[in-house]
């Protein structure tokens, strides 16, 4: 553990744990939703969210969400994946989303309105409200499977193109990266990133990180969950989630 700078909150000093990571292939299945969400006037209606409104939608760790979607019921969440199936019936669009890097069951997404059929096969970001689980049918096997379901407030295609830097030389090196407290990541081009500590009790959750290049410290900063980090248009990433002494980053970019 490096010496803590004076401006870092004491609550961020945590014990170091070993990193846990897994690489899982995407599951591509063709399935059809056998149910839908009942009309609920208390749910937000589909709309175009402002940047300020999007801040209420937390980018969740997708592995944790798949393991226990009930933990997120009625929460505003953001997930990312690929649309494998889309249908429109009775004023509602139903989508099947395969989450990136997970070969588990997909997610059923319902949107109160019509989304273009061209969304099929597209990478999307889903801003929505988690609603527990639903039963869908795998048309390849005829079996019913229970999957997480979401009421979508907004579905944005091509989320990978999310602008995070004006530097034309900056390139994406990882769509997702999980780091444990105390872990150092060699990002390439001489850059290393260290997760000094996390504070999961803070609201929003916080992480204390350090950026170095060729052994020289460039930056020390406390980041909050959902925040985008940039360093002089040379390094950029989003802090997607903080959980179990781990930090999950998305859209990690560096300039060579």
N, C-alpha and C positions, 0 to 999 in steps of 0.2 A: 504493500500500500504506500503510495507516495505521500510526502508531507502535505497536509491539507492547507490550502491557501486560506487567508483570513476571511475572505468573502464567501466561503463555502459553508452552508448551514451544518451545524453539528449533527443534525438528524440524518444527514446523508452518509455518515460514516457507518458502513455495514460490513458484515463478515464476508470473506471471499468464498465463492462457491465455484465448483467445476462447471465448465460449459457443457450444455447438452444440446446437441443438434442432430438433425436427421434430414436426409435428402430423399424425398418421396416423389415418385412419378405421378403425373396428372392422370386422373381417371376420366375417360371419355365414354359416357353411356348415353343412350337414347331412351328417355323415360318420359312418362306423361303424368301430370298431376291428377290425382283422383279426388282432391278436395279443394276447398278454397276458404279464405278468411271471410267470416260473416261481416256484413256491413256494420261498422262501428263509428258513430259520429264523433267519438272522442279522439279518433286517430287523425293525425295531420293529413290533409289532402295533398295529393301530388302537386308539386310546384317547383319553380326554379329557386333554389336556395341561394341566399346571399352568402358572402364569405363569413360574415358574422354568425349567421344561422348555422353554417357548417361546423362551427366550433363546438356545437353541442353534440355532434356525432363523433364518438370516439372510435379511432381505428383499433379494432380488437385483434389480438393474436388469433389467427384463424384456427390453429391447432386446438387451443383452449376452447374456442367457440364450438368446434365440432364435437369435442369430448363432452361438453356440458352446456348446451345452448340454453337450458332453462335458467342458468345463472344470469343470463342477460335479458330475460323476459321484460318487455316494456321499456328497455333502454334504447336510446338513440345510438346506433352503431354504424360503422363504416367497414365494409368488406370489399375485397377485390377478387375477381376471378374471370372466367370465360363463360359466355352464354352457350350452352350446348343444345338448348331447346327453348322454343318460344311459341305461345299460343294466345289467341284473343277470343274470349267468350264472355257474353253477358256484361260488357262494360269493364271487364277486368283483363289485364295481361298477366299471364303466368309464365315465368322463366325458370329454367333449371340452370344453376350456376355451379361450375366446377371450380373450386378454390385452388389457387396456384400452389404447387408444391405439395399437394395432399391427394393421396389416392384413396381417400375414404369416401363416404357417401356425399353426394352433392347437397346443395341448399336450394330449397324451393322459395322463389321470390314472387310476390304478388303486387301488382301495381294497379291502382284505381284509375284506369284510363288505357289508352292505346300506345304501345311502343312499336316502332318499325320492325318488321320481320327481319330486316337487314342486320339487326343486332345479333342474330345468331352467328356464333363463331367469333364474336367481338370481345376484346378485353374491356371490362366495365368496372366502375366503382359504384357500389350500391349504398346510398345513404338511406337507412331505414330503421324500423322499429322491430326488434326481435320479438317473435310471438310464439316461442316454444317449438314444438315439433308438429309434423304433419305426415300423413301416409301417402306415398306416391307409388306408382306401379312401374316396374322395369319391363318395358315392352319386349325386350330381348329374351327375358327369362319367365315373364308372367308373374314374378314374385312382387309382393308388396314390401316396401322398405320404409322405415320411419326416418325422416330427415329433419334438420332444422328448417324453420320457415321464417320469412321476414316480410313485413309490409313495407314496400319501397315508397319513400317520399320523393326521391330523385335517383335516376340511373344515368350515369355519365359514361359514354363510350370512350375508348382510347385513353384510359387513365394513365398509361405509361408515359404519355406525352406531357404530363403535368410539369409546367415550367418551374424550375428551381434555381436556375442560374442563367445569367446573360452571356457567360463565357462560351463561345462557339467550340472551344477545344475541350470542354468538359465532357466526359463520357461515362455512361453508366457501367459500373463494375459489379453490381449485385442488386437484384430486385428485392431481396430480403436477406437479412443477416441477423442472427441471434448471438448476443455476447453476454457472458456471465459477469457478475461483479468481480473486479480484479483482473479480468482477461484483457490481453493486448492483441489487437488485430493488425497484421501487416496488410495494408490496403494496396500496396504497390506504389511505384513512382517515389519511393522513399518515405511515404506517409504511414504513420501508425496511429491507431486510436485506442485509448485506454478507458475502460469503464471503472472509475475509482470507487463509486458507491451509488446506491439508489435509495430512495425514500418512498416506499409504497403507501405510507400513511398520510403523506401530504396530499392536498387536493388543489390542483391536479398532481398526480405522481411526478416525482422528480428524479433526475439522474445527473451525477457529476462526472463529466468526461474531460479528457485531455487529448489534444492533438499534437503530435510531434512529426518532424521530418528530419531524417538522417540524424536522429538522436537529440535534436534541438527542439525544445518545447515551443510551440507556436501559439497555443490557445488553451485556456482553462474555462469551462463554462458549465453552468447548471441549466439543463434542458428540462422542459415539461413534456408530458405525454401529448403527442399530436403536433408538436412544434417542429418547424423546419430549421435545420442548422446549416449555416453557410460560413465559409472562411475565405474571404477575399476572392470570391468567385473561382476558387480552386478546389474546394471540397464542399459537397452538399449532400444532405440526406434528411429524411423525415424520421423522427422518433415515433414509430407506430404504436408501440405499447411497452409497458414496464410491468413485470410480474415475476414473482418467485426469484428475486435477486437477479433478474435478467433484463436486458435491454434489447428490443427488437427494432431494427432499422429497416427502412424501405427506400427504394429509388436512390441507392448510394452512387454518387458520381464523384470522380476526381479528374483533374486536368493533368496530363502527362508532361 
